[in-house]
Amino acid sequence: MKLAPIGIALTAGAVIFAAVAGSAATHRLLDDACSGKPTAIKELAAREDAFDLLQSRPLSQRIAFAQGAQEANSPDAVKLALSMMKDPDLRVREAVQSALDHLAQTHIAPMAEGLKNPHANVRRAAIEALAKVGPPALPFAAQTASAAPEATGELFVKIGPASRNHLISLLKDPKTQNMAMDALGKLRLGAREIMQYEGAAAIRALAEIADPASADRLAKAAQNERESPALRATAIEGLGRIDPNHSTLKSLASHDDPAIAEAAVKTGATSKDSLLTARATRDETILVRLLSHPDDRVAAQAARSLAGRQPDALLKAVRSNRPVVIEAAIQSLDPDRVRTLTKDADPVVHYLARKAMGD
């Protein structure tokens, strides 16, 4: 019984010694990993607490780890380097990104795994590194598309037209179809293949590609009262890129829904036809919509045609940050409102209002 305290002391000492030894071993492991030793990199990559352990190291050593990972040049190095893109310090992330760009050239598959990571910084790093690899990365990206459609789609777009065939194939999978359509739309490719599919994603892509072959499909979508106004407006914009004189655009320029009508009157020659018609018939609704037309000349002419009418719409045009439109809108307001604008805090509005008053 008297020996019990000695036994307890020995047990406690053993625990402390083991903890110290374990801590020392961990420090050696981290030091070796940061210096690029392959065995240490592999051992550290197998640990679930690898990122936390690396975070315990000082800034200089975390930055040095990037070079060590690059020198190790292994799938495990890729795994650890990707995890380090979660580091809060930008200097660490920049160093690690440089290492990843090099590692991706020889380790595409483990890099593509980063596309599925829940952390945005990790996904972004994988996209950037694989984009530098270029077309050789496409088959690996295609394999991760269903699990990470958004990141994969962004990568396809970055790589460019070489992505076309992979994206066409991904149209067949419901999990990747919308992503593939969106990417093809941004790349202005694959209109004829997309036309085989229905749905909003197909219309958005076709509107962006603006292939003449899709004009009828876009016209049908633009006229479809069952579609949302936003999607119909998108179809109208795409149709306007293909044929600004299309009869559908002219018929929709006076539509009751402002979003649809505004999209129609903003399309090329249709806007000019709408302006002439509105001026001849004194149609204030169309003229107000034309105040936001991207062509300053059309918007300014609409403002002049509203002289003495629609003051609220003209005052809104005064805040457009477009001097030509602002001047036309001010000149179309009544003298009392113009006089108020001579005291406006905006120097452009102030100057043009005073000019209109003859000051």
BALOBA-1460 file (C-alpha; in Angstrom, 3 decimals):
// residues 359
<rec num="1" residu="m" x="0.000" y="0.000" z="0.000"/>
<rec num="2" residu="k" x="2.800" y="2.376" z="0.717"/>
<rec num="3" residu="l" x="4.140" y="1.866" z="-2.822"/>
<rec num="4" residu="a" x="0.935" y="3.151" z="-4.473"/>
<rec num="5" residu="p" x="2.035" y="6.804" z="-4.612"/>
<rec num="6" residu="i" x="5.226" y="5.729" z="-6.358"/>
<rec num="7" residu="g" x="3.208" y="3.752" z="-8.922"/>
<rec num="8" residu="i" x="0.912" y="6.720" z="-9.548"/>
<rec num="9" residu="a" x="3.891" y="9.031" z="-9.943"/>
<rec num="10" residu="l" x="5.513" y="6.647" z="-12.423"/>
<rec num="11" residu="t" x="2.278" y="6.410" z="-14.434"/>
<rec num="12" residu="a" x="1.865" y="10.195" z="-14.514"/>
<rec num="13" residu="g" x="5.474" y="10.589" z="-15.543"/>
<rec num="14" residu="a" x="5.003" y="8.119" z="-18.366"/>
<rec num="15" residu="v" x="1.973" y="10.054" z="-19.638"/>
<rec num="16" residu="i" x="3.866" y="13.350" z="-19.530"/>
<rec num="17" residu="f" x="6.882" y="11.798" z="-21.253"/>
<rec num="18" residu="a" x="4.647" y="10.334" z="-23.983"/>
<rec num="19" residu="a" x="2.967" y="13.717" z="-24.519"/>
<rec num="20" residu="v" x="6.309" y="15.504" z="-24.755"/>
<rec num="21" residu="a" x="7.692" y="12.847" z="-27.069"/>
<rec num="22" residu="g" x="4.529" y="13.022" z="-29.208"/>
<rec num="23" residu="s" x="4.757" y="16.775" z="-29.374"/>
<rec num="24" residu="a" x="8.405" y="16.610" z="-30.372"/>
<rec num="25" residu="a" x="7.621" y="14.040" z="-33.049"/>
<rec num="26" residu="t" x="4.849" y="16.242" z="-34.424"/>
<rec num="27" residu="h" x="7.201" y="19.214" z="-34.561"/>
<rec num="28" residu="r" x="9.753" y="17.145" z="-36.467"/>
<rec num="29" residu="l" x="7.038" y="15.932" z="-38.821"/>
<rec num="30" residu="l" x="5.928" y="19.495" z="-39.559"/>
<rec num="31" residu="d" x="9.498" y="20.696" z="-40.005"/>
<rec num="32" residu="d" x="10.203" y="17.867" z="-42.427"/>
<rec num="33" residu="a" x="6.960" y="18.435" z="-44.339"/>
<rec num="34" residu="c" x="7.652" y="22.147" z="-44.692"/>
<rec num="35" residu="s" x="11.085" y="21.338" z="-46.070"/>
<rec num="36" residu="g" x="9.523" y="19.073" z="-48.702"/>
<rec num="37" residu="k" x="10.494" y="15.607" z="-47.450"/>
<rec num="38" residu="p" x="8.196" y="13.150" z="-49.295"/>
<rec num="39" residu="t" x="7.771" y="10.730" z="-46.380"/>
<rec num="40" residu="a" x="6.750" y="13.560" z="-44.059"/>
<rec num="41" residu="i" x="4.369" y="14.987" z="-46.659"/>
<rec num="42" residu="k" x="2.734" y="11.577" z="-47.063"/>
<rec num="43" residu="e" x="2.437" y="11.009" z="-43.302"/>
<rec num="44" residu="l" x="1.014" y="14.474" z="-42.695"/>
<rec num="45" residu="a" x="-1.489" y="14.161" z="-45.563"/>
<rec num="46" residu="a" x="-2.899" y="11.017" z="-43.938"/>
<rec num="47" residu="r" x="-3.762" y="12.903" z="-40.742"/>
<rec num="48" residu="e" x="-7.200" y="14.462" z="-40.341"/>
<rec num="49" residu="d" x="-5.697" y="17.286" z="-38.301"/>
<rec num="50" residu="a" x="-3.062" y="18.170" z="-40.940"/>
<rec num="51" residu="f" x="-4.445" y="21.636" z="-41.677"/>
<rec num="52" residu="d" x="-4.779" y="22.492" z="-37.980"/>
<rec num="53" residu="l" x="-1.223" y="21.360" z="-37.348"/>
<rec num="54" residu="l" x="0.112" y="23.498" z="-40.185"/>
<rec num="55" residu="q" x="-1.880" y="26.436" z="-38.867"/>
<rec num="56" residu="s" x="-0.001" y="26.131" z="-35.586"/>
<rec num="57" residu="r" x="3.247" y="27.012" z="-37.342"/>
<rec num="58" residu="p" x="4.498" y="30.597" z="-37.694"/>
<rec num="59" residu="l" x="3.788" y="32.575" z="-40.855"/>
<rec num="60" residu="s" x="7.273" y="32.122" z="-42.275"/>
<rec num="61" residu="q" x="7.048" y="28.351" z="-42.006"/>
<rec num="62" residu="r" x="3.554" y="28.229" z="-43.552"/>
<rec num="63" residu="i" x="4.877" y="30.195" z="-46.508"/>
<rec num="64" residu="a" x="7.905" y="27.897" z="-46.698"/>
<rec num="65" residu="f" x="5.537" y="24.921" z="-46.818"/>
<rec num="66" residu="a" x="4.410" y="26.017" z="-50.288"/>
<rec num="67" residu="q" x="7.924" y="25.555" z="-51.657"/>
<rec num="68" residu="g" x="8.267" y="22.269" z="-49.791"/>
<rec num="69" residu="a" x="5.043" y="20.952" z="-51.316"/>
<rec num="70" residu="q" x="6.207" y="21.969" z="-54.776"/>
<rec num="71" residu="e" x="9.527" y="20.171" z="-54.303"/>
<rec num="72" residu="a" x="7.813" y="17.038" z="-52.967"/>
<rec num="73" residu="n" x="5.757" y="16.982" z="-56.207"/>
<rec num="74" residu="s" x="3.307" y="14.249" z="-55.230"/>
<rec num="75" residu="p" x="-0.465" y="13.697" z="-54.942"/>
<rec num="76" residu="d" x="-0.111" y="14.065" z="-51.168"/>
<rec num="77" residu="a" x="1.572" y="17.424" z="-51.675"/>
<rec num="78" residu="v" x="-1.380" y="18.508" z="-53.813"/>
<rec num="79" residu="k" x="-3.825" y="17.441" z="-51.105"/>
<rec num="80" residu="l" x="-1.998" y="19.383" z="-48.389"/>
<rec num="81" residu="a" x="-1.420" y="22.422" z="-50.578"/>
<rec num="82" residu="l" x="-5.104" y="22.607" z="-51.484"/>
<rec num="83" residu="s" x="-6.015" y="22.522" z="-47.802"/>
<rec num="84" residu="m" x="-3.642" y="25.419" z="-47.157"/>
<rec num="85" residu="m" x="-5.740" y="27.638" z="-49.421"/>
<rec num="86" residu="k" x="-7.969" y="27.974" z="-46.357"/>
<rec num="87" residu="d" x="-5.156" y="29.825" z="-44.570"/>
<rec num="88" residu="p" x="-6.376" y="33.271" z="-43.444"/>
<rec num="89" residu="d" x="-3.175" y="35.022" z="-44.551"/>
<rec num="90" residu="l" x="-3.112" y="36.168" z="-48.185"/>
<rec num="91" residu="r" x="0.675" y="35.791" z="-48.360"/>
<rec num="92" residu="v" x="0.392" y="32.106" z="-47.575"/>
<rec num="93" residu="r" x="-2.385" y="31.596" z="-50.122"/>
<rec num="94" residu="e" x="-0.404" y="33.366" z="-52.851"/>
<rec num="95" residu="a" x="2.640" y="31.187" z="-52.199"/>
<rec num="96" residu="v" x="0.523" y="28.038" z="-52.152"/>
<rec num="97" residu="q" x="-1.293" y="29.009" z="-55.365"/>
<rec num="98" residu="s" x="2.046" y="29.320" z="-57.125"/>
<rec num="99" residu="a" x="2.963" y="25.833" z="-55.911"/>
<rec num="100" residu="l" x="-0.391" y="24.443" z="-57.041"/>
<rec num="101" residu="d" x="0.091" y="25.895" z="-60.508"/>
<rec num="102" residu="h" x="3.302" y="23.867" z="-60.804"/>
<rec num="103" residu="l" x="1.895" y="20.726" z="-59.172"/>
<rec num="104" residu="a" x="-1.122" y="20.664" z="-61.490"/>
<rec num="105" residu="q" x="1.103" y="20.091" z="-64.506"/>
<rec num="106" residu="t" x="1.952" y="16.579" z="-63.319"/>
<rec num="107" residu="h" x="-0.880" y="15.755" z="-60.901"/>
<rec num="108" residu="i" x="-4.120" y="16.627" z="-62.662"/>
<rec num="109" residu="a" x="-6.357" y="14.008" z="-61.020"/>
<rec num="110" residu="p" x="-5.737" y="14.996" z="-57.370"/>
<rec num="111" residu="m" x="-5.970" y="18.649" z="-58.366"/>
<rec num="112" residu="a" x="-9.383" y="18.024" z="-59.926"/>
<rec num="113" residu="e" x="-10.552" y="16.702" z="-56.563"/>
<rec num="114" residu="g" x="-10.219" y="20.266" z="-55.315"/>
<rec num="115" residu="l" x="-13.132" y="21.253" z="-57.554"/>
<rec num="116" residu="k" x="-15.421" y="19.356" z="-55.176"/>
<rec num="117" residu="n" x="-14.108" y="20.956" z="-51.993"/>
<rec num="118" residu="p" x="-16.743" y="22.814" z="-49.924"/>
<rec num="119" residu="h" x="-14.354" y="25.737" z="-49.284"/>
<rec num="120" residu="a" x="-14.532" y="28.447" z="-51.974"/>
<rec num="121" residu="n" x="-10.801" y="29.270" z="-51.774"/>
<rec num="122" residu="v" x="-9.874" y="25.661" z="-52.432"/>
<rec num="123" residu="r" x="-12.206" y="25.394" z="-55.424"/>
<rec num="124" residu="r" x="-10.897" y="28.678" z="-56.813"/>
<rec num="125" residu="a" x="-7.287" y="27.493" z="-56.461"/>
<rec num="126" residu="a" x="-8.046" y="24.241" z="-58.268"/>
<rec num="127" residu="i" x="-9.802" y="26.112" z="-61.086"/>
<rec num="128" residu="e" x="-6.882" y="28.495" z="-61.550"/>
<rec num="129" residu="a" x="-4.269" y="25.731" z="-61.497"/>
<rec num="130" residu="l" x="-6.174" y="23.449" z="-63.887"/>
<rec num="131" residu="a" x="-6.921" y="26.307" z="-66.267"/>
<rec num="132" residu="k" x="-3.168" y="26.721" z="-66.684"/>
<rec num="133" residu="v" x="-2.917" y="23.033" z="-67.570"/>
<rec num="134" residu="g" x="-5.419" y="23.652" z="-70.363"/>
<rec num="135" residu="p" x="-7.075" y="20.973" z="-72.545"/>
<rec num="136" residu="p" x="-5.294" y="17.999" z="-70.869"/>
<rec num="137" residu="a" x="-7.327" y="18.806" z="-67.738"/>
<rec num="138" residu="l" x="-10.687" y="18.491" z="-69.514"/>
<rec num="139" residu="p" x="-11.255" y="14.705" z="-69.116"/>
<rec num="140" residu="f" x="-10.567" y="14.947" z="-65.380"/>
<rec num="141" residu="a" x="-12.867" y="17.948" z="-65.053"/>
<rec num="142" residu="a" x="-15.614" y="16.072" z="-66.880"/>
<rec num="143" residu="q" x="-15.366" y="13.262" z="-64.328"/>
<rec num="144" residu="t" x="-16.049" y="15.676" z="-61.462"/>
<rec num="145" residu="a" x="-18.780" y="17.637" z="-63.270"/>
<rec num="146" residu="s" x="-21.782" y="15.958" z="-61.644"/>
<rec num="147" residu="a" x="-20.336" y="16.432" z="-58.142"/>
<rec num="148" residu="a" x="-19.128" y="19.999" z="-58.739"/>
<rec num="149" residu="p" x="-21.040" y="21.479" z="-61.682"/>
<rec num="150" residu="e" x="-20.476" y="25.134" z="-60.843"/>
<rec num="151" residu="a" x="-16.699" y="24.920" z="-60.397"/>
<rec num="152" residu="t" x="-16.320" y="22.582" z="-63.354"/>
<rec num="153" residu="g" x="-18.376" y="24.851" z="-65.588"/>
<rec num="154" residu="e" x="-16.173" y="27.789" z="-64.697"/>
<rec num="155" residu="l" x="-13.089" y="25.739" z="-65.541"/>
<rec num="156" residu="f" x="-14.508" y="24.716" z="-68.920"/>
<rec num="157" residu="v" x="-15.138" y="28.365" z="-69.780"/>
<rec num="158" residu="k" x="-11.617" y="29.351" z="-68.704"/>
<rec num="159" residu="i" x="-10.059" y="26.659" z="-70.860"/>
<rec num="160" residu="g" x="-12.137" y="27.867" z="-73.790"/>
<rec num="161" residu="p" x="-13.374" y="26.394" z="-77.092"/>
<rec num="162" residu="a" x="-11.430" y="23.162" z="-76.553"/>
<rec num="163" residu="s" x="-14.097" y="22.352" z="-73.933"/>
<rec num="164" residu="r" x="-16.831" y="22.098" z="-76.568"/>
<rec num="165" residu="n" x="-16.985" y="18.312" z="-77.074"/>
<rec num="166" residu="h" x="-16.901" y="17.569" z="-73.354"/>
<rec num="167" residu="l" x="-19.700" y="20.066" z="-72.744"/>
<rec num="168" residu="i" x="-21.791" y="18.606" z="-75.570"/>
<rec num="169" residu="s" x="-21.440" y="15.186" z="-73.917"/>
<rec num="170" residu="l" x="-22.437" y="16.611" z="-70.539"/>
<rec num="171" residu="l" x="-25.699" y="17.910" z="-72.025"/>
<rec num="172" residu="k" x="-26.996" y="14.335" z="-71.872"/>
<rec num="173" residu="d" x="-26.712" y="14.105" z="-68.068"/>
<rec num="174" residu="p" x="-29.552" y="15.839" z="-66.169"/>
<rec num="175" residu="k" x="-27.102" y="16.601" z="-63.347"/>
<rec num="176" residu="t" x="-24.760" y="18.529" z="-65.623"/>
<rec num="177" residu="q" x="-27.092" y="19.697" z="-68.382"/>
<rec num="178" residu="n" x="-27.720" y="23.216" z="-67.061"/>
<rec num="179" residu="m" x="-24.024" y="23.745" z="-66.331"/>
<rec num="180" residu="a" x="-23.093" y="22.590" z="-69.826"/>
<rec num="181" residu="m" x="-25.649" y="24.894" z="-71.425"/>
<rec num="182" residu="d" x="-24.474" y="27.851" z="-69.379"/>
<rec num="183" residu="a" x="-20.824" y="27.210" z="-70.272"/>
<rec num="184" residu="l" x="-21.598" y="26.711" z="-73.959"/>
<rec num="185" residu="g" x="-23.562" y="29.951" z="-73.909"/>
<rec num="186" residu="k" x="-20.621" y="31.857" z="-72.480"/>
<rec num="187" residu="l" x="-18.330" y="30.291" z="-75.065"/>
<rec num="188" residu="r" x="-20.819" y="31.029" z="-77.877"/>
<rec num="189" residu="l" x="-20.749" y="27.384" z="-78.959"/>
<rec num="190" residu="g" x="-23.106" y="24.468" z="-79.524"/>
<rec num="191" residu="a" x="-26.351" y="26.227" z="-80.473"/>
<rec num="192" residu="r" x="-27.587" y="23.390" z="-82.671"/>
<rec num="193" residu="e" x="-26.980" y="20.796" z="-79.958"/>
<rec num="194" residu="i" x="-28.647" y="22.948" z="-77.291"/>
<rec num="195" residu="m" x="-31.703" y="23.390" z="-79.522"/>
<rec num="196" residu="q" x="-32.487" y="19.710" z="-78.951"/>
<rec num="197" residu="y" x="-33.341" y="20.479" z="-75.323"/>
<rec num="198" residu="e" x="-36.181" y="22.341" z="-73.629"/>
<rec num="199" residu="g" x="-36.146" y="24.601" z="-70.587"/>
<rec num="200" residu="a" x="-35.007" y="27.981" z="-69.343"/>
<rec num="201" residu="a" x="-31.309" y="27.082" z="-69.367"/>
<rec num="202" residu="a" x="-31.512" y="26.294" z="-73.073"/>
<rec num="203" residu="i" x="-33.189" y="29.636" z="-73.840"/>
<rec num="204" residu="r" x="-30.598" y="31.571" z="-71.827"/>
<rec num="205" residu="a" x="-27.743" y="29.816" z="-73.620"/>
<rec num="206" residu="l" x="-29.276" y="30.291" z="-77.061"/>
<rec num="207" residu="a" x="-29.859" y="33.971" z="-76.347"/>
<rec num="208" residu="e" x="-26.209" y="34.390" z="-75.413"/>
<rec num="209" residu="i" x="-24.891" y="32.473" z="-78.419"/>
<rec num="210" residu="a" x="-27.250" y="34.307" z="-80.806"/>
<rec num="211" residu="d" x="-26.879" y="31.821" z="-83.647"/>
<rec num="212" residu="p" x="-29.245" y="32.673" z="-86.537"/>
<rec num="213" residu="a" x="-30.416" y="29.050" z="-86.508"/>
<rec num="214" residu="s" x="-32.067" y="29.656" z="-83.121"/>
<rec num="215" residu="a" x="-34.062" y="32.757" z="-84.131"/>
<rec num="216" residu="d" x="-37.393" y="30.943" z="-84.385"/>
<rec num="217" residu="r" x="-36.844" y="29.187" z="-81.058"/>
<rec num="218" residu="l" x="-36.080" y="32.505" z="-79.336"/>
<rec num="219" residu="a" x="-39.038" y="34.224" z="-81.001"/>
<rec num="220" residu="k" x="-41.329" y="31.479" z="-79.727"/>
<rec num="221" residu="a" x="-39.970" y="31.850" z="-76.186"/>
<rec num="222" residu="a" x="-40.298" y="35.638" z="-76.351"/>
<rec num="223" residu="q" x="-43.976" y="35.333" z="-77.254"/>
<rec num="224" residu="n" x="-44.796" y="32.580" z="-74.759"/>
<rec num="225" residu="e" x="-47.091" y="34.098" z="-72.118"/>
<rec num="226" residu="r" x="-46.471" y="31.101" z="-69.846"/>
<rec num="227" residu="e" x="-42.773" y="31.899" z="-69.512"/>
<rec num="228" residu="s" x="-41.512" y="34.314" z="-66.855"/>
<rec num="229" residu="p" x="-41.059" y="37.954" z="-67.930"/>
<rec num="230" residu="a" x="-37.339" y="37.704" z="-67.127"/>
<rec num="231" residu="l" x="-36.829" y="34.697" z="-69.411"/>
<rec num="232" residu="r" x="-38.897" y="36.285" z="-72.175"/>
<rec num="233" residu="a" x="-36.770" y="39.432" z="-71.903"/>
<rec num="234" residu="t" x="-33.645" y="37.286" z="-72.235"/>
<rec num="235" residu="a" x="-35.063" y="35.645" z="-75.363"/>
<rec num="236" residu="i" x="-35.884" y="39.089" z="-76.772"/>
<rec num="237" residu="e" x="-32.334" y="40.323" z="-76.185"/>
<rec num="238" residu="g" x="-30.912" y="37.266" z="-77.937"/>
<rec num="239" residu="l" x="-33.313" y="37.667" z="-80.837"/>
<rec num="240" residu="g" x="-32.288" y="41.312" z="-81.117"/>
<rec num="241" residu="r" x="-28.658" y="40.273" z="-81.532"/>
<rec num="242" residu="i" x="-29.655" y="37.973" z="-84.389"/>
<rec num="243" residu="d" x="-32.153" y="40.218" z="-86.179"/>
<rec num="244" residu="p" x="-33.032" y="43.628" z="-84.699"/>
<rec num="245" residu="n" x="-35.782" y="43.990" z="-87.333"/>
<rec num="246" residu="h" x="-37.544" y="40.744" z="-86.424"/>
<rec num="247" residu="s" x="-41.325" y="41.132" z="-86.471"/>
<rec num="248" residu="t" x="-41.605" y="39.617" z="-82.981"/>
<rec num="249" residu="l" x="-39.574" y="42.461" z="-81.509"/>
<rec num="250" residu="k" x="-41.754" y="45.092" z="-83.131"/>
<rec num="251" residu="s" x="-44.937" y="43.452" z="-81.881"/>
<rec num="252" residu="l" x="-43.615" y="43.182" z="-78.309"/>
<rec num="253" residu="a" x="-42.410" y="46.798" z="-78.113"/>
<rec num="254" residu="s" x="-45.859" y="47.832" z="-76.903"/>
<rec num="255" residu="h" x="-46.405" y="44.864" z="-74.572"/>
<rec num="256" residu="d" x="-48.205" y="45.535" z="-71.286"/>
<rec num="257" residu="d" x="-45.357" y="44.072" z="-69.218"/>
<rec num="258" residu="p" x="-42.640" y="46.757" z="-68.794"/>
<rec num="259" residu="a" x="-39.776" y="44.239" z="-68.686"/>
<rec num="260" residu="i" x="-40.803" y="42.669" z="-71.975"/>
<rec num="261" residu="a" x="-41.563" y="45.943" z="-73.723"/>
<rec num="262" residu="e" x="-38.346" y="47.557" z="-72.521"/>
<rec num="263" residu="a" x="-36.276" y="44.615" z="-73.750"/>
<rec num="264" residu="a" x="-37.981" y="44.836" z="-77.147"/>
<rec num="265" residu="v" x="-37.533" y="48.576" z="-77.624"/>
<rec num="266" residu="k" x="-33.853" y="48.340" z="-76.723"/>
<rec num="267" residu="t" x="-33.009" y="46.044" z="-79.613"/>
<rec num="268" residu="g" x="-31.298" y="47.813" z="-82.484"/>
<rec num="269" residu="a" x="-33.477" y="49.140" z="-85.266"/>
<rec num="270" residu="t" x="-36.609" y="48.211" z="-83.316"/>
<rec num="271" residu="s" x="-35.767" y="50.955" z="-80.827"/>
<rec num="272" residu="k" x="-35.615" y="53.488" z="-83.631"/>
<rec num="273" residu="d" x="-38.934" y="52.257" z="-85.035"/>
<rec num="274" residu="s" x="-40.423" y="52.431" z="-81.547"/>
<rec num="275" residu="l" x="-39.118" y="55.957" z="-81.101"/>
<rec num="276" residu="l" x="-40.609" y="57.115" z="-84.394"/>
<rec num="277" residu="t" x="-43.921" y="55.437" z="-83.616"/>
<rec num="278" residu="a" x="-44.029" y="56.829" z="-80.083"/>
<rec num="279" residu="r" x="-43.261" y="60.347" z="-81.245"/>
<rec num="280" residu="a" x="-45.916" y="60.165" z="-83.958"/>
<rec num="281" residu="t" x="-48.583" y="58.788" z="-81.646"/>
<rec num="282" residu="r" x="-47.348" y="60.577" z="-78.512"/>
<rec num="283" residu="d" x="-47.156" y="57.184" z="-76.785"/>
<rec num="284" residu="e" x="-45.634" y="58.183" z="-73.462"/>
<rec num="285" residu="t" x="-45.275" y="54.600" z="-72.214"/>
<rec num="286" residu="i" x="-42.795" y="53.669" z="-74.941"/>
<rec num="287" residu="l" x="-40.990" y="57.000" z="-74.642"/>
<rec num="288" residu="v" x="-40.471" y="56.483" z="-70.909"/>
<rec num="289" residu="r" x="-39.039" y="53.029" z="-71.559"/>
<rec num="290" residu="l" x="-36.677" y="54.463" z="-74.142"/>
<rec num="291" residu="l" x="-35.200" y="56.826" z="-71.537"/>
<rec num="292" residu="s" x="-33.096" y="53.891" z="-70.320"/>
<rec num="293" residu="h" x="-32.005" y="52.834" z="-73.803"/>
<rec num="294" residu="p" x="-28.237" y="52.113" z="-73.904"/>
<rec num="295" residu="d" x="-27.821" y="54.377" z="-76.949"/>
<rec num="296" residu="d" x="-27.524" y="57.917" z="-75.571"/>
<rec num="297" residu="r" x="-28.942" y="59.384" z="-78.766"/>
<rec num="298" residu="v" x="-32.122" y="57.309" z="-78.557"/>
<rec num="299" residu="a" x="-32.563" y="58.036" z="-74.836"/>
<rec num="300" residu="a" x="-31.957" y="61.767" z="-75.321"/>
<rec num="301" residu="q" x="-34.441" y="61.952" z="-78.198"/>
<rec num="302" residu="a" x="-37.025" y="60.179" z="-76.051"/>
<rec num="303" residu="a" x="-36.421" y="62.760" z="-73.309"/>
<rec num="304" residu="r" x="-36.903" y="65.627" z="-75.741"/>
<rec num="305" residu="s" x="-40.104" y="64.014" z="-77.020"/>
<rec num="306" residu="l" x="-41.455" y="64.012" z="-73.452"/>
<rec num="307" residu="a" x="-41.047" y="67.773" z="-73.011"/>
<rec num="308" residu="g" x="-43.596" y="68.990" z="-70.506"/>
<rec num="309" residu="r" x="-44.772" y="65.444" z="-69.711"/>
<rec num="310" residu="q" x="-43.770" y="62.624" z="-67.356"/>
<rec num="311" residu="p" x="-41.680" y="64.774" z="-64.970"/>
<rec num="312" residu="d" x="-40.965" y="61.871" z="-62.610"/>
<rec num="313" residu="a" x="-39.490" y="59.810" z="-65.445"/>
<rec num="314" residu="l" x="-37.454" y="62.790" z="-66.650"/>
<rec num="315" residu="l" x="-36.125" y="63.430" z="-63.139"/>
<rec num="316" residu="k" x="-35.070" y="59.786" z="-62.959"/>
<rec num="317" residu="a" x="-33.222" y="60.251" z="-66.262"/>
<rec num="318" residu="v" x="-31.431" y="63.247" z="-64.722"/>
<rec num="319" residu="r" x="-29.756" y="60.720" z="-62.365"/>
<rec num="320" residu="s" x="-28.564" y="58.485" z="-65.197"/>
<rec num="321" residu="n" x="-24.876" y="59.579" z="-65.123"/>
<rec num="322" residu="r" x="-25.126" y="60.101" z="-68.903"/>
<rec num="323" residu="p" x="-24.537" y="63.814" z="-69.658"/>
<rec num="324" residu="v" x="-26.262" y="63.799" z="-73.056"/>
<rec num="325" residu="v" x="-29.384" y="62.233" z="-71.565"/>
<rec num="326" residu="i" x="-29.239" y="64.443" z="-68.469"/>
<rec num="327" residu="e" x="-29.126" y="67.598" z="-70.572"/>
<rec num="328" residu="a" x="-32.067" y="66.503" z="-72.735"/>
<rec num="329" residu="a" x="-34.093" y="65.546" z="-69.661"/>
<rec num="330" residu="i" x="-33.391" y="68.872" z="-67.927"/>
<rec num="331" residu="q" x="-34.367" y="70.811" z="-71.039"/>
<rec num="332" residu="s" x="-37.683" y="68.927" z="-71.096"/>
<rec num="333" residu="l" x="-38.623" y="69.799" z="-67.495"/>
<rec num="334" residu="d" x="-40.677" y="72.813" z="-66.503"/>
<rec num="335" residu="p" x="-38.747" y="75.937" z="-65.351"/>
<rec num="336" residu="d" x="-39.573" y="75.477" z="-61.659"/>
<rec num="337" residu="r" x="-38.051" y="72.005" z="-61.556"/>
<rec num="338" residu="v" x="-35.026" y="73.159" z="-63.539"/>
<rec num="339" residu="r" x="-34.556" y="76.070" z="-61.129"/>
<rec num="340" residu="t" x="-34.488" y="73.581" z="-58.232"/>
<rec num="341" residu="l" x="-31.838" y="71.550" z="-60.031"/>
<rec num="342" residu="t" x="-29.552" y="74.601" z="-60.254"/>
<rec num="343" residu="k" x="-28.876" y="73.975" z="-56.549"/>
<rec num="344" residu="d" x="-28.232" y="70.254" z="-57.017"/>
<rec num="345" residu="a" x="-25.175" y="68.742" z="-55.326"/>
<rec num="346" residu="d" x="-24.213" y="66.859" z="-58.491"/>
<rec num="347" residu="p" x="-21.866" y="69.217" z="-60.398"/>
<rec num="348" residu="v" x="-22.995" y="67.923" z="-63.810"/>
<rec num="349" residu="v" x="-26.677" y="68.378" z="-63.000"/>
<rec num="350" residu="h" x="-25.958" y="71.766" z="-61.407"/>
<rec num="351" residu="y" x="-24.066" y="72.987" z="-64.490"/>
<rec num="352" residu="l" x="-26.584" y="71.705" z="-67.050"/>
<rec num="353" residu="a" x="-29.526" y="73.100" z="-65.084"/>
<rec num="354" residu="r" x="-27.897" y="76.529" z="-64.952"/>
<rec num="355" residu="k" x="-27.143" y="76.267" z="-68.652"/>
<rec num="356" residu="a" x="-30.795" y="75.477" z="-69.368"/>
<rec num="357" residu="m" x="-31.840" y="78.528" z="-67.347"/>
<rec num="358" residu="g" x="-29.458" y="80.680" z="-69.360"/>
<rec num="359" residu="d" x="-27.233" y="81.466" z="-66.364"/>
